[in-house]
């Protein structure tokens, strides 16, 4: 549904007392070239209203805020409420502009939460520094089952650091790292990760820079690891003969 306004979400929480799932994108459709910038993205007043609702809600389980141009400053306004909330288990911040500073603030949330199971940070301009902070806190997190870091700017070094941090995590089940900049360094540490971690069994590594040699090594290793249920390495630099072998 498209509602062309910045409705105070407090009204939703007031009249829908058992609201368990909420996804909001502040924007407009079918405007062509004649549009105003203010029609897109969350406003500070929206963030303030949402912050109050998140803090007091006891029923909200899933919160989605995709494509709202949320930056590190808007996120900062919401952080305290997110940390204090005791019901949200699924959080979607995809297609925003959190950057590395925003990723570090999200990492503080990961450190404190005991209930979050699903986190989507797809397409948020997160580079090495941001990924480093996130993986550091996931290392000891006891609730997160799924994290999506697709379409960011995580480089080889950041991916390798993440593999090291995840070796002893015994909770996470699935990670999406597609469309980043992962290559040889990442693959070396990834081989260690999949041998040691028998709980994390679903990996999406598609659309990176994994080359033939590393691809052959990976394909050889996974045949000896029955705990793996999904490894997506499509659209890398691996020849079709390796993928089909």
N, C-alpha and C positions, 0 to 999 in steps of 0.2 A: 504494500500500500504506500502511496506517495501522499504525504501531508505537508503542503508548502508552508511550514511555520516552524518556529523554535518553541514548540509547546513545552511547558514546564513538566518534566517527567514526574514530578511529585504527584500530579493528578492521577497518573497511571497507578502509582503505588498506593494512593489513597483509596481508589475505587476497585483496584484489583489486588486485594489483600494477600492473595496466595500466588501472586505472580512469580513464576519460577524461571522463565526464559525471556530475555529481552535483547533484541538486536536493533541498533539504531545507526543509520547513516544520514548525516546532515548534508543534503545536496539537492539537486534538481535534475530532471530529465527533459530531453527533447527541447533544449533551449536554442540550439543552433549557435551562431556566432554572437548573438545578442544576449549577453548575460552579464550579471554583476558578480564580482568576486565574492561578495558577502553571502551569496547564495550557497557557497560551498564551505564545508568544514564546521567543526564544533566551535561555539563561541565560549568565552570565559563564563558567561552567565549560565550556559548549558552545563558546563563542567561543574560549576558550583552547585547547581540544582541536583545533578547526578551524584555528586559527592555526598550530599546529605542523605540521599536515598540509599546509596550503597552502605553507608555507615549503619543505618538502622534496620535494613531489610534482614529478615530471618528466613525468607522463602526463596530468594533469588539464587538459582543454581548456575545458570548460564548467562553470561554477559558478553554481548558482541558489539564492538565499536569499530567496525572496519571502514576504511576509506573516509576518515573524518579529519584528516590533516592534523592529527594529534602530534604535538611536538613535545620536547622534554619539559617545557614549562607547563603546558596543560596537564601532562602526566603527573608532574610534581603536585599539582592541586588535588589529584585523585589518590595519591599514594597512601596517605594516612588512612583514608576510608577503606581502601582495599585491604590494607593490613589488618584493620580492626574487624572487617567483615568475617562472619563465621559460617557462611552458607555457599559462597561462590566456588564451584569446583571446575568450571570451564570458562576460560577468558580468551577473547578474540580481539587482538589489537592489530590485525593484519592491514596492510596497505595504508600505513600512516607514515610519519616522518620522525620516529623516535630518535634515530641516530645512536651514536655510541653512548652519549650521556643518558639518553632515555633508557638504553639497554642496561646501563649500570643501575639505574633506579629500579628497573624491573627485577634486576638480580637481588636487590634488597627485599623485594616482595617474595621472591622465590626462597630466600633465606628464612623468612618469618612464617610463611604459610605452612599449615599442616594439613590442608584439605584440597588444595588445587591439584587437579589430575590432568587437565588439558590446557595447553598454552599455545596460542597461534601468534607468532611474531613475523609472519611472512611479509616480505616487501617493506622493510623499515629502514633501509640504508644503514644497516649494522655492519661495521667493519671488524678488524681484528680486536681492538680494545673492547668493544661491546660484547663480542663473542667470548672473550676471555673472562669477563666478569660473570656472564651467564653460566658458562661451564663450571666456573669455580663454585657457584652456589648449587648447581644441579648435583654436583659431586656428592654432597651430603644431604640433599633433599630426600624426604621419606614419603612423599605423596605423588609426585609428578609421574604420570604414565606416558604422556605424549607431548612432544614439543615440535613445532613447525618453525623452521628458520629458513624456509625457501626464499629464493630471490632476494638475498641480501648481498653483502660484499665481503663475506668471510673468506679470507685467503688461506693458503696452504698451511701457514704457521698457526692460524687460529683454529683450523680444523684438526691439526695435529694435537694442539693443546686440549681441545675438547675430547679427543679420543683418550688421552692420558687421564683426564679427570673422570671420565665415565667408566674406567676399568673396574672400579670397586663399587659403583652404584648398583644396588640390587633391587631397584624399584622400576626405573624407566623401561618401557616396553617398545616404544617406537620413536624414531627421530627422523625428521625430514630436513635434508641439507641440499636439496636440489637447487640448481641455478645459482651456485656460488662460484668460488674460484679455487676449488680443491684439486690437488694434483699429487705429485710424488711423495712429498713429506707427509701429507695426510694419509696416503695409502700405507706407508710404512707403519704408522701408529695404529691405523685402522686394523691391520692384520693382527696386531697384539690385542686390540680391543675385542674383536670377535672370537679370539681364542680364549680369552679370560672371562669375559662377561657372558654368562649363559642365560641371562634374563632379558637383556635388550636383544630382541630377535627380529625387528622390522626396521630396515634402513632404506631410505630413498636418497640415492646419491646421483640421480640423473642430472644431465645438463651441467656437468663440470668439466674438468680438464684431465681426467684420468686417461693415461695413454695405454697402448697395447701391452707393454711389459708388465705394468702394474695390474692391468686387467687380467692377464694370464695368471698372475700369482693369486689374485683374489679368487678367480674361478677354480683354481686348484685347491685352495684352502677350504672354500665353502662346501666342497664335496665331502669333507671330513667332519663337518659341524652340523649335525642333525637338528640342533636347537634353532637354527635360523629358519624363519618362515617366509621372509621377504627381503630381497636385496635387489634394488632397482638401479642398474648402472647404464641405462639407455642414454643415448645422445651424449656420450663422452667421446674420447678419441680412441676408442677400442674398435678394432676391425670387426666386421660382421662374422668372419670365420671364427673368432674367439667367442663371440656371443652365442653362436650356434653350436659350439663344440660341447 
